Amino acid sequence: MRTRPALTLDDVKAILAAAEAHAVKNQWRVAIAVLDDGGHLLGFARMDGATPANAEIALRKGRTAATTRRTSKNWEDRVAGGRLSMLRMPVLPVQGGLPIFVQGDCVGGIGVSGVQSHEDEQIAQAGIDAVPGAKSSA
């Protein structure tokens, strides 16, 4: 049987702290969700000023990335390219969700919502960068 890496509670705390620090540095108010590879919530932060909708959107972006092993922007690009059938998939096709890979295995996902989608993704990447060996692509 093969073993593979998994996010620890310390990893989740580091991801949330780094993502939040990046948002604070830019004066952005966001919600941040970190999920395991099955799309189950491991950690969450809703900054002061972030809306209840931001919380739900962050969770859905992170779940999309974790369970599909693709960025939520990948799905957004498919829909923008005319693949409207993708709207029937159980994904949120909006940039701001990134899968988290370690040693080529998807260990989870992070979703951010509250600012422009490309800024949400910057925050998510800052979180991933806090975990040694973690990347947003395989």
DSSP file (Angstrom, degrees, kcal/mol; ACC not computed):
  #  RESIDUE AA STRUCTURE BP1 BP2  ACC     N-H-->O    O-->H-N    N-H-->O    O-->H-N    TCO  KAPPA ALPHA  PHI   PSI    X-CA   Y-CA   Z-CA
    1    1 A M              0   0    0      0, 0.0     2,-0.3     0, 0.0     0, 0.0   0.000 360.0 360.0 360.0 141.4    0.0    0.0    0.0
    2    2 A R        -     0   0    0      1,-0.0     2,-0.3     0, 0.0     0, 0.0  -0.633 360.0-149.1 -88.9 142.2    1.2    3.5   -0.9
    3    3 A T        -     0   0    0     -2,-0.3    -1,-0.0     0, 0.0     0, 0.0  -0.801  16.5-175.2-105.4 155.1    1.5    6.3    1.7
    4    4 A R        -     0   0    0     -2,-0.3    99,-0.1   103,-0.0   103,-0.0  -0.967  28.8 -91.1-146.3 160.8    1.1    9.9    0.8
    5    5 A P        -     0   0    0      0, 0.0     2,-0.3     0, 0.0    97,-0.1  -0.259  37.2-169.7 -71.0 160.4    1.4   13.3    2.5
    6    6 A A        -     0   0    0     30,-0.0     2,-0.2    31,-0.0   102,-0.1  -0.982  29.9 -97.7-145.4 152.9   -1.5   15.0    4.3
    7    7 A L        -     0   0    0    100,-0.5     2,-0.2    -2,-0.3    29,-0.0  -0.525  37.8-151.6 -70.4 136.4   -2.0   18.4    5.7
    8    8 A T     >  -     0   0    0     -2,-0.2     4,-2.4     1,-0.1     5,-0.2  -0.590  30.2-105.4 -99.3 168.5   -1.5   18.7    9.4
    9    9 A L  H  > S+     0   0    0      1,-0.2     4,-2.5     2,-0.2     5,-0.2   0.889 124.2  53.9 -60.1 -38.6   -3.2   21.1   11.8
   10   10 A D  H  > S+     0   0    0      2,-0.2     4,-2.2     1,-0.2    -1,-0.2   0.893 107.5  50.9 -63.3 -38.7    0.1   23.1   11.9
   11   11 A D  H  > S+     0   0    0      2,-0.2     4,-2.7     1,-0.2    -2,-0.2   0.938 110.2  49.2 -61.3 -46.5    0.1   23.3    8.1
   12   12 A V  H  X S+     0   0    0     -4,-2.4     4,-2.6     1,-0.2     5,-0.2   0.914 111.1  49.5 -61.0 -44.1   -3.5   24.6    8.1
   13   13 A K  H  X S+     0   0    0     -4,-2.5     4,-2.5     1,-0.2    -1,-0.2   0.897 111.7  49.1 -61.6 -40.4   -2.6   27.2   10.7
   14   14 A A  H  X S+     0   0    0     -4,-2.2     4,-2.5     2,-0.2     5,-0.2   0.902 111.2  49.5 -66.0 -41.3    0.4   28.3    8.7
   15   15 A I  H  X S+     0   0    0     -4,-2.7     4,-2.5     2,-0.2     5,-0.2   0.943 113.5  45.7 -62.1 -48.9   -1.6   28.5    5.5
   16   16 A L  H  X S+     0   0    0     -4,-2.6     4,-2.7     1,-0.2     5,-0.2   0.917 113.7  49.2 -62.3 -43.6   -4.3   30.6    7.2
   17   17 A A  H  X S+     0   0    0     -4,-2.5     4,-2.5    -5,-0.2    -1,-0.2   0.919 114.0  44.7 -63.9 -44.3   -1.8   32.9    8.9
   18   18 A A  H  X S+     0   0    0     -4,-2.5     4,-2.1     2,-0.2    -1,-0.2   0.903 114.7  48.2 -68.4 -40.7    0.2   33.5    5.7
   19   19 A A  H  X S+     0   0    0     -4,-2.5     4,-2.1    -5,-0.2    -2,-0.2   0.933 113.7  47.1 -64.4 -45.4   -2.9   34.1    3.6
   20   20 A E  H  X S+     0   0    0     -4,-2.7     4,-2.9    -5,-0.2     5,-0.2   0.906 110.0  53.3 -63.4 -41.1   -4.4   36.5    6.2
   21   21 A A  H  X S+     0   0    0     -4,-2.5     4,-2.5     1,-0.2    -1,-0.2   0.898 108.5  50.1 -60.8 -40.6   -1.1   38.3    6.5
   22   22 A H  H  X S+     0   0    0     -4,-2.1     4,-1.2     2,-0.2    -1,-0.2   0.910 112.4  47.4 -64.3 -41.5   -1.0   38.9    2.7
   23   23 A A  H  <>S+     0   0    0     -4,-2.1     5,-2.9     2,-0.2     3,-0.3   0.927 112.3  48.8 -65.4 -44.8   -4.6   40.2    2.8
   24   24 A V  H ><5S+     0   0    0     -4,-2.9     3,-1.6     1,-0.2    -2,-0.2   0.915 106.3  57.1 -61.2 -43.3   -3.8   42.5    5.7
   25   25 A K  H 3<5S+     0   0    0     -4,-2.5    -1,-0.2     1,-0.3    -2,-0.2   0.842 114.0  39.5 -56.8 -33.7   -0.7   43.8    4.0
   26   26 A N  T 3<5S-     0   0    0     -4,-1.2    -1,-0.3    -3,-0.3    -2,-0.2   0.340 113.7-117.3 -98.2   5.6   -2.9   44.9    1.0
   27   27 A Q  T < 5 +     0   0    0     -3,-1.6     2,-0.4    -4,-0.3    -3,-0.2   0.881  63.3 150.5  58.6  41.2   -5.8   46.0    3.2
   28   28 A W      < -     0   0    0     -5,-2.9     2,-0.6    -6,-0.1    -1,-0.2  -0.855  39.8-147.9-104.4 139.2   -8.1   43.4    1.8
   29   29 A R        +     0   0    0     -2,-0.4     2,-0.3    85,-0.2    22,-0.2  -0.928  37.7 150.5-108.5 113.3  -11.0   41.9    3.8
   30   30 A V        -     0   0    0     -2,-0.6    17,-2.6    20,-0.1     2,-0.4  -0.835  45.6-120.5-137.6 168.8  -11.6   38.3    2.8
   31   31 A A  E     -AB  46 113A   0     82,-2.6    82,-1.9    -2,-0.3     2,-0.4  -0.932  28.0-162.2-109.8 142.2  -12.7   34.8    3.9
   32   32 A I  E     -AB  45 112A   0     13,-3.0    13,-2.3    -2,-0.4     2,-0.4  -0.992   6.4-173.1-130.7 127.3  -10.2   32.0    3.6
   33   33 A A  E     -AB  44 111A   0     78,-2.8    78,-2.5    -2,-0.4     2,-0.5  -0.980   6.0-165.5-123.7 133.1  -11.1   28.3    3.6
   34   34 A V  E     -AB  43 110A   0      9,-2.9     8,-3.2    -2,-0.4     9,-1.9  -0.976  16.7-178.4-116.4 128.5   -8.6   25.4    3.7
   35   35 A L  E     -AB  41 109A   0     74,-3.0    74,-1.9    -2,-0.5     6,-0.2  -0.851  25.4-114.6-125.9 157.6   -9.9   21.9    2.9
   36   36 A D  E >   - B   0 108A   0      4,-2.6     3,-2.0    -2,-0.3    72,-0.3  -0.211  50.3 -85.6 -79.4-178.6   -8.6   18.4    2.7
   37   37 A D  T 3  S+     0   0    0     70,-0.6    71,-0.2     1,-0.3    32,-0.1   0.635 129.4  55.5 -68.9 -12.7   -8.3   16.5   -0.6
   38   38 A G  T 3  S-     0   0    0     69,-0.2    -1,-0.3     2,-0.1    29,-0.1   0.368 121.8-104.1 -96.5   3.3  -11.9   15.3   -0.2
   39   39 A G  S <  S+     0   0    0     -3,-2.0     2,-0.4     1,-0.3    -2,-0.1   0.674  72.7 143.9  85.1  18.2  -13.2   18.9    0.1
   40   40 A H        -     0   0    0      1,-0.1    -4,-2.6    23,-0.1    -1,-0.3  -0.769  56.6-105.1 -94.9 135.9  -13.8   18.8    3.9
   41   41 A L  E     +A   35   0A   0     -2,-0.4    -6,-0.3    -6,-0.2     3,-0.1  -0.336  42.3 165.8 -64.1 129.6  -13.1   21.9    5.8
   42   42 A L  E     -     0   0A   0     -8,-3.2     2,-0.3     1,-0.4    -7,-0.2   0.675  68.3  -0.1-109.5 -34.3   -9.9   21.9    7.9
   43   43 A G  E     -A   34   0A   0     -9,-1.9    -9,-2.9   -31,-0.1    -1,-0.4  -0.991  60.1-174.5-159.2 150.7   -9.6   25.6    8.7
   44   44 A F  E     -A   33   0A   0     -2,-0.3     2,-0.4   -11,-0.2   -11,-0.2  -0.999   5.8-175.5-151.3 144.5  -11.4   28.8    8.1
   45   45 A A  E     -A   32   0A   0    -13,-2.3   -13,-3.0    -2,-0.3     2,-0.6  -0.980   5.1-169.9-141.6 130.5  -11.0   32.6    8.7
   46   46 A R  E     -A   31   0A   0     -2,-0.4   -15,-0.2   -15,-0.2     3,-0.1  -0.950  23.8-142.9-118.9 109.3  -13.4   35.3    8.0
   47   47 A M    >   -     0   0    0    -17,-2.6     3,-2.4    -2,-0.6   -18,-0.1  -0.278  33.9 -83.2 -69.6 153.8  -11.7   38.7    8.4
   48   48 A D  T 3  S+     0   0    0      1,-0.3    -1,-0.2   -19,-0.0     3,-0.1  -0.352 120.2  25.2 -54.4 130.5  -13.6   41.6    9.9
   49   49 A G  T 3  S+     0   0    0      1,-0.4    -1,-0.3    -3,-0.1     2,-0.2   0.191  89.2 123.2  96.4 -16.4  -15.5   43.3    7.0
   50   50 A A    <   -     0   0    0     -3,-2.4    -1,-0.4   -20,-0.2   -20,-0.1  -0.567  61.4-121.8 -76.0 144.4  -15.8   40.1    4.9
   51   51 A T     >  -     0   0    0     -2,-0.2     4,-1.3   -22,-0.2     3,-0.2  -0.377  15.7-112.4 -86.2 162.4  -19.4   39.3    4.1
   52   52 A P  H  > S+     0   0    0      0, 0.0     4,-1.6     0, 0.0     5,-0.2   0.867 120.4  56.9 -57.9 -35.6  -21.3   36.1    4.8
   53   53 A A  H  > S+     0   0    0      1,-0.2     4,-2.6     2,-0.2     5,-0.2   0.891 100.1  57.7 -63.4 -38.1  -21.4   35.5    1.1
   54   54 A N  H  > S+     0   0    0      1,-0.2     4,-2.6     2,-0.2    -1,-0.2   0.880 103.2  54.9 -58.2 -37.5  -17.6   35.6    1.0
   55   55 A A  H  X S+     0   0    0     -4,-1.3     4,-1.9     2,-0.2    -1,-0.2   0.943 111.3  42.2 -61.6 -48.8  -17.5   32.8    3.5
   56   56 A E  H  X S+     0   0    0     -4,-1.6     4,-2.2     1,-0.2    -2,-0.2   0.896 114.8  50.7 -66.2 -40.8  -19.6   30.5    1.3
   57   57 A I  H  X S+     0   0    0     -4,-2.6     4,-2.7     2,-0.2     5,-0.2   0.917 108.8  51.2 -65.5 -43.4  -17.8   31.5   -1.9
   58   58 A A  H  X S+     0   0    0     -4,-2.6     4,-2.5     1,-0.2     5,-0.2   0.923 110.7  49.5 -59.2 -44.5  -14.4   30.8   -0.3
   59   59 A L  H  X S+     0   0    0     -4,-1.9     4,-2.4    -5,-0.2    -1,-0.2   0.921 112.7  46.4 -60.5 -45.1  -15.5   27.4    0.8
   60   60 A R  H  X S+     0   0    0     -4,-2.2     4,-2.3     2,-0.2    32,-0.4   0.875 111.8  50.6 -68.8 -37.6  -16.9   26.5   -2.6
   61   61 A K  H  X S+     0   0    0     -4,-2.7     4,-2.2     2,-0.2    -2,-0.2   0.939 113.1  46.5 -63.7 -45.6  -13.8   27.7   -4.4
   62   62 A G  H  X S+     0   0    0     -4,-2.5     4,-2.7    -5,-0.2    -2,-0.2   0.896 112.0  50.1 -63.6 -40.7  -11.6   25.7   -2.1
   63   63 A R  H  X S+     0   0    0     -4,-2.4     4,-2.6    -5,-0.2     5,-0.3   0.905 108.9  53.0 -64.3 -41.1  -13.8   22.6   -2.5
   64   64 A T  H  X S+     0   0    0     -4,-2.3     4,-1.8     1,-0.2     6,-0.4   0.943 113.2  43.3 -57.5 -48.6  -13.7   23.0   -6.3
   65   65 A A  H  X S+     0   0    0     -4,-2.2     4,-1.4     1,-0.2     5,-0.5   0.913 116.1  47.1 -65.6 -44.0   -9.9   23.1   -6.3
   66   66 A A  H  < S+     0   0    0     -4,-2.7    -2,-0.2     1,-0.2    -1,-0.2   0.934 117.3  39.4 -65.6 -47.1   -9.4   20.2   -3.8
   67   67 A T  H  < S+     0   0    0     -4,-2.6    -1,-0.2     1,-0.2    -2,-0.2   0.774 123.5  37.8 -80.9 -25.4  -11.8   17.7   -5.3
   68   68 A T  H  < S-     0   0    0     -4,-1.8    -1,-0.2    -5,-0.3    -2,-0.2   0.582  95.9-133.6 -99.1 -10.8  -11.0   18.4   -9.0
   69   69 A R  S  < S+     0   0    0     -4,-1.4     2,-0.3     1,-0.3    69,-0.2   0.767  74.6 101.2  62.9  25.7   -7.3   18.9   -8.5
   70   70 A R  S    S-     0   0    0     -5,-0.5    -2,-0.3    -6,-0.4    -1,-0.3  -0.938  81.6 -96.9-134.9 156.4   -7.5   22.0  -10.7
   71   71 A T     >  -     0   0    0     -2,-0.3     4,-1.0     1,-0.1     3,-0.5  -0.381  29.7-122.8 -68.2 153.2   -7.7   25.7  -10.0
   72   72 A S  H  > S+     0   0    0     25,-2.4     4,-2.0     1,-0.2    23,-0.2   0.792 114.7  62.6 -66.7 -24.9  -11.1   27.2   -9.9
   73   73 A K  H  > S+     0   0    0     24,-0.5     4,-3.1     2,-0.2    -1,-0.2   0.842  93.5  62.4 -66.4 -32.2   -9.8   29.5  -12.7
   74   74 A N  H  > S+     0   0    0     -3,-0.5     4,-1.6     1,-0.2    -1,-0.2   0.920 107.4  43.4 -56.3 -43.2   -9.4   26.5  -14.9
   75   75 A W  H  X S+     0   0    0     -4,-1.0     4,-2.1     2,-0.2    -2,-0.2   0.882 111.7  53.6 -70.4 -38.9  -13.1   25.9  -14.7
   76   76 A E  H  X S+     0   0    0     -4,-2.0     4,-2.7     1,-0.2    -2,-0.2   0.918 108.2  50.6 -60.3 -43.3  -13.8   29.6  -15.2
   77   77 A D  H  X S+     0   0    0     -4,-3.1     4,-1.7     1,-0.2    -1,-0.2   0.875 107.8  53.1 -63.5 -37.7  -11.7   29.6  -18.4
   78   78 A R  H  <>S+     0   0    0     -4,-1.6     5,-2.4    -5,-0.2    -1,-0.2   0.924 111.7  44.8 -63.4 -44.0  -13.6   26.5  -19.7
   79   79 A V  H ><5S+     0   0    0     -4,-2.1     3,-1.9     1,-0.2    -2,-0.2   0.930 112.5  51.2 -65.7 -44.8  -17.0   28.3  -19.2
   80   80 A A  H 3<5S+     0   0    0     -4,-2.7    -1,-0.2     1,-0.3    -2,-0.2   0.806 104.4  59.9 -61.7 -28.9  -15.6   31.5  -20.8
   81   81 A G  T 3<5S-     0   0    0     -4,-1.7    -1,-0.3    -5,-0.2    -2,-0.2   0.405 130.6 -92.4 -80.4   2.7  -14.4   29.4  -23.7
   82   82 A G  T < 5S+     0   0    0     -3,-1.9     2,-2.1     1,-0.1     3,-0.2   0.396  86.4 130.3 106.1  -3.6  -18.0   28.3  -24.4
   83   83 A R    > < +     0   0    0     -5,-2.4     3,-2.1     1,-0.2     4,-0.2  -0.456  21.6 161.9 -82.2  68.5  -18.2   25.1  -22.4
   84   84 A L  G >   +     0   0    0     -2,-2.1     3,-1.8     1,-0.3     4,-0.2   0.709  62.5  75.3 -64.5 -20.2  -21.4   26.1  -20.7
   85   85 A S  G >  S+     0   0    0      1,-0.3     3,-1.8    -3,-0.2    -1,-0.3   0.751  80.1  73.8 -62.5 -21.1  -22.1   22.5  -19.8
   86   86 A M  G X  S+     0   0    0     -3,-2.1     3,-1.6     1,-0.3     5,-0.3   0.742  80.1  72.2 -63.5 -21.5  -19.4   23.0  -17.1
   87   87 A L  G <  S+     0   0    0     -3,-1.8    -1,-0.3     1,-0.3    -2,-0.2   0.688  91.6  57.5 -67.4 -16.4  -22.0   25.0  -15.2
   88   88 A R  G <  S+     0   0    0     -3,-1.8    -1,-0.3    -4,-0.2    -2,-0.2   0.496  87.9  98.5 -89.5  -5.5  -23.8   21.7  -14.5
   89   89 A M  S <  S-     0   0    0     -3,-1.6     2,-2.1    -4,-0.2    -3,-0.0  -0.446  91.5-107.2 -78.4 156.2  -20.7   20.4  -12.8
   90   90 A P  S    S+     0   0    0      0, 0.0     2,-0.3     0, 0.0    -1,-0.1  -0.323  86.7 102.3 -80.9  58.4  -20.4   20.5   -9.0
   91   91 A V  S    S-     0   0    0     -2,-2.1   -30,-0.1    -5,-0.3   -31,-0.1  -0.907  72.1-127.9-134.4 160.4  -17.8   23.3   -9.2
   92   92 A L        -     0   0    0    -32,-0.4     2,-2.2    -2,-0.3   -16,-0.2  -0.925  22.5-154.8-108.8 104.6  -17.6   27.0   -8.7
   93   93 A P        +     0   0    0      0, 0.0     2,-0.4     0, 0.0   -20,-0.1  -0.381  54.3 111.8 -82.7  65.2  -16.0   28.3  -11.9
   94   94 A V  S    S-     0   0    0     -2,-2.2     3,-0.3    23,-0.0   -21,-0.2  -0.995  72.6-107.1-137.7 129.1  -14.6   31.5  -10.4
   95   95 A Q  S    S+     0   0    0     -2,-0.4    25,-0.1     1,-0.2     3,-0.1  -0.164  88.6  75.6 -54.6 143.7  -10.9   32.3   -9.8
   96   96 A G        +     0   0    0      1,-0.3    16,-1.8    24,-0.1     2,-0.5   0.350  68.2  98.3 131.5  -0.2   -9.6   32.2   -6.3
   97   97 A G  E     -C  111   0A   0     -3,-0.3   -25,-2.4    14,-0.2   -24,-0.5  -0.971  45.8-178.6-117.5 129.1   -9.4   28.5   -5.5
   98   98 A L  E     -C  110   0A   0     12,-2.6    12,-2.5    -2,-0.5     2,-0.1  -0.978  23.6-129.0-126.7 136.8   -6.1   26.5   -5.7
   99   99 A P  E     -C  109   0A   0      0, 0.0     2,-0.5     0, 0.0    10,-0.3  -0.469  23.6-132.7 -72.9 156.5   -5.4   22.9   -5.1
  100  100 A I  E     -C  108   0A   0      8,-3.1     7,-3.2    -2,-0.1     8,-1.1  -0.962  24.4-172.1-115.4 119.6   -2.5   22.1   -2.8
  101  101 A F  E     -CD 106 135A   0     34,-3.4    34,-2.5    -2,-0.5     2,-0.4  -0.897  10.2-178.0-113.1 140.2    0.0   19.6   -3.9
  102  102 A V  E >  S-CD 105 134A   0      3,-2.6     3,-2.1    -2,-0.4    32,-0.1  -0.986  78.5 -11.9-134.2 125.6    2.9   18.0   -2.0
  103  103 A Q  T 3  S-     0   0    0     30,-0.6     3,-0.1    -2,-0.4    31,-0.1   0.840 130.2 -54.6  53.6  36.8    5.3   15.5   -3.7
  104  104 A G  T 3  S+     0   0    0      1,-0.2     2,-0.4    33,-0.2    -1,-0.3   0.373 116.2 111.2  83.0  -4.7    2.9   15.3   -6.6
  105  105 A D  E <  S- C   0 102A   0     -3,-2.1    -3,-2.6     2,-0.0     2,-0.5  -0.843  71.0-122.2-103.9 139.0   -0.2   14.4   -4.5
  106  106 A C  E     + C   0 101A   0     -2,-0.4    -5,-0.3    -5,-0.2   -69,-0.1  -0.682  32.0 173.4 -76.1 123.8   -3.1   16.6   -3.9
  107  107 A V  E     -     0   0A   0     -7,-3.2   -70,-0.6    -2,-0.5  -100,-0.5   0.436  57.9 -55.9-110.2  -4.4   -3.5   17.1   -0.2
  108  108 A G  E     -BC  36 100A   0     -8,-1.1    -8,-3.1   -72,-0.3     2,-0.3  -0.996  52.1 -99.4 162.6-160.7   -6.2   19.7   -0.2
  109  109 A G  E     -BC  35  99A   0    -74,-1.9   -74,-3.0    -2,-0.3     2,-0.4  -0.980  12.8-144.6-154.0 161.0   -7.3   23.1   -1.5
  110  110 A I  E     -BC  34  98A   0    -12,-2.5   -12,-2.6    -2,-0.3     2,-0.4  -0.997  13.0-169.1-131.4 137.2   -7.6   26.7   -0.5
  111  111 A G  E     -BC  33  97A   0    -78,-2.5   -78,-2.8    -2,-0.4     2,-0.4  -0.982   2.4-173.2-127.6 140.5  -10.4   29.1   -1.5
  112  112 A V  E     +B   32   0A   0    -16,-1.8     2,-0.3    -2,-0.4   -80,-0.2  -0.986   5.1 175.0-133.0 141.2  -10.4   32.9   -0.9
  113  113 A S  E     +B   31   0A   0    -82,-1.9   -82,-2.6    -2,-0.4   -55,-0.1  -0.995  42.8  76.1-146.5 140.9  -13.2   35.4   -1.5
  114  114 A G  S    S+     0   0    0      1,-0.7   -85,-0.2    -2,-0.3     2,-0.2   0.152  87.6  41.4 151.1 -23.6  -13.6   39.1   -0.9
  115  115 A V  S    S-     0   0    0      1,-0.2    -1,-0.7   -87,-0.1     5,-0.1  -0.533 107.5 -38.3-127.8-163.9  -11.6   41.1   -3.4
  116  116 A Q    >>  -     0   0    0     -2,-0.2     4,-2.5     1,-0.1     3,-0.9  -0.322  63.1-114.5 -60.0 146.4  -11.0   40.8   -7.2
  117  117 A S  H 3> S+     0   0    0      1,-0.3     4,-2.1     2,-0.2     5,-0.1   0.850 115.9  51.9 -56.7 -39.4  -10.7   37.2   -8.2
  118  118 A H  H 3> S+     0   0    0      1,-0.2     4,-1.5     2,-0.2    -1,-0.3   0.828 111.0  49.4 -68.6 -28.2   -7.0   37.5   -9.2
  119  119 A E  H <> S+     0   0    0     -3,-0.9     4,-2.1     2,-0.2    -2,-0.2   0.870 106.4  55.5 -75.0 -37.7   -6.3   39.0   -5.8
  120  120 A D  H  X S+     0   0    0     -4,-2.5     4,-2.3     1,-0.2    -2,-0.2   0.925 108.2  49.5 -55.0 -44.6   -8.1   36.2   -4.1
  121  121 A E  H  X S+     0   0    0     -4,-2.1     4,-2.6     1,-0.2    -1,-0.2   0.872 106.3  55.4 -66.0 -36.8   -5.8   33.8   -5.9
  122  122 A Q  H  X S+     0   0    0     -4,-1.5     4,-2.2     2,-0.2    -1,-0.2   0.919 109.0  48.0 -59.5 -43.1   -2.7   35.8   -4.8
  123  123 A I  H  X S+     0   0    0     -4,-2.1     4,-1.8     2,-0.2    -2,-0.2   0.923 111.0  50.5 -63.9 -44.8   -3.9   35.4   -1.2
  124  124 A A  H  X S+     0   0    0     -4,-2.3     4,-2.2     1,-0.2    -2,-0.2   0.913 110.2  49.9 -59.8 -43.6   -4.4   31.7   -1.7
  125  125 A Q  H  X S+     0   0    0     -4,-2.6     4,-2.7     1,-0.2    -1,-0.2   0.888 106.0  55.9 -64.4 -38.8   -0.9   31.3   -3.2
  126  126 A A  H  X S+     0   0    0     -4,-2.2     4,-0.5     1,-0.2    -1,-0.2   0.889 108.2  49.9 -60.0 -38.3    0.6   33.2   -0.3
  127  127 A G  H >< S+     0   0    0     -4,-1.8     3,-1.2     1,-0.2     4,-0.3   0.936 110.8  47.5 -64.6 -46.7   -1.0   30.6    2.0
  128  128 A I  H >< S+     0   0    0     -4,-2.2     3,-2.0     1,-0.3     6,-0.3   0.898 104.3  61.6 -60.8 -40.6    0.3   27.7    0.0
  129  129 A D  H 3< S+     0   0    0     -4,-2.7    -1,-0.3     1,-0.3    -2,-0.2   0.669  90.9  69.9 -62.2 -15.9    3.8   29.2   -0.1
  130  130 A A  T << S+     0   0    0     -3,-1.2    -1,-0.3    -4,-0.5    -2,-0.2   0.628  86.6  74.4 -77.2 -13.0    3.9   29.0    3.8
  131  131 A V  S X  S-     0   0    0     -3,-2.0     3,-2.3    -4,-0.3    -1,-0.1  -0.892  90.3-121.0-105.7 115.6    4.1   25.2    3.7
  132  132 A P  T 3  S+     0   0    0      0, 0.0     3,-0.1     0, 0.0    -2,-0.1  -0.274  96.4  11.5 -55.1 130.9    7.5   23.8    2.7
  133  133 A G  T 3  S+     0   0    0      1,-0.3   -30,-0.6    -4,-0.1     2,-0.3   0.355  96.7 128.4  84.8  -6.4    7.2   21.6   -0.4
  134  134 A A  E <   +D  102   0A   0     -3,-2.3    -1,-0.3    -6,-0.3     2,-0.3  -0.622  30.8 174.0 -86.5 143.5    3.7   22.7   -1.2
  135  135 A K  E     -D  101   0A   0    -34,-2.5   -34,-3.4    -2,-0.3     3,-0.0  -0.910  39.3-126.5-139.9 165.2    2.7   23.9   -4.6
  136  136 A S  S    S+     0   0    0     -2,-0.3     2,-0.3   -36,-0.2   -34,-0.1   0.367  94.7  43.2 -97.2   5.0   -0.5   24.8   -6.4
  137  137 A S              0   0    0    -36,-0.1   -33,-0.2   -39,-0.1   -36,-0.1  -0.985 360.0 360.0-144.7 155.7    0.1   22.5   -9.3
  138  138 A A              0   0    0     -2,-0.3   -38,-0.0   -69,-0.2   -36,-0.0   0.495 360.0 360.0 -66.7 360.0    1.3   18.9   -9.6
